[in-house]
Amino acid sequence: MLSLLFLSKTKKSEKTLENKVISIQQGDVGLQNELIESYKPFIAKNVSAICKRYISESDDEFSIGLIAFNEAIQKYSPNKGSSLLSFAEIVIKRRVIDYIRGQSRHQTNHQPVKKNEQHENESSDSYFEDELSIKDYQEKEDNSKRKDEIVQFSQLLLQYGLSFQDLVEQSPKHSDARINAIMIAKTLVHDEEMKSLFVEKKKLPIKQLEKRVNVSRKTIERNRKYIMAISLIMISDFIYLKDYIKGVLET
């Protein structure tokens, strides 16, 4: 109950922040200054992490981070699938790194570039770089969450006397057999009585399943561990593992 309340509050605050950004993009300068001021600790924390040292508001790097945060506000679009703060982290990181690299190259750069030409090139490159950065960030986030799911799933399998090694060794080799096993698992989890027996006894209710599916008892027993694992994925909140099941059904 508390977790649901927390999620509700989090979504509400994100929505409020998103609404503020929309107002700022429409020209609310006062709100823009207020938002930037309130997120100075967030900016300092991210810049410090990039520079690997404490950064105060008097440091040049902090000023770069401040400008980058403002840039993120102006460029942010909720349709991109990333939160403002996640997007801001990316922009701050890029701008501060660019600044540090620029400082290190300053003494060796002997080829002046026309100001207008440089600005146009930077603006064009910046857009595509930010797009790639968001995509890269989301891929890393997905990989991290996917690994977390696998760890949680491994722990859950142990409760049912299963392991990933069992699944590797005993997963049906043919796609048709895998699809049939998944359909059996669906029958199990959609039947409250069988699902309760499965969760309580931590064993596959083969006798009951045999009456509900058009496959032999021998087939069910042969794919028992795989059916149990798929059933656990369906019962639990494993988003990425559920995508795996969808992929098998679509092949």
Order of alpha helices (4+ residues) and beta strands (2+ residues): alpha-alpha-alpha-alpha-alpha-alpha-alpha-alpha-alpha-alpha-alpha-alpha-alpha
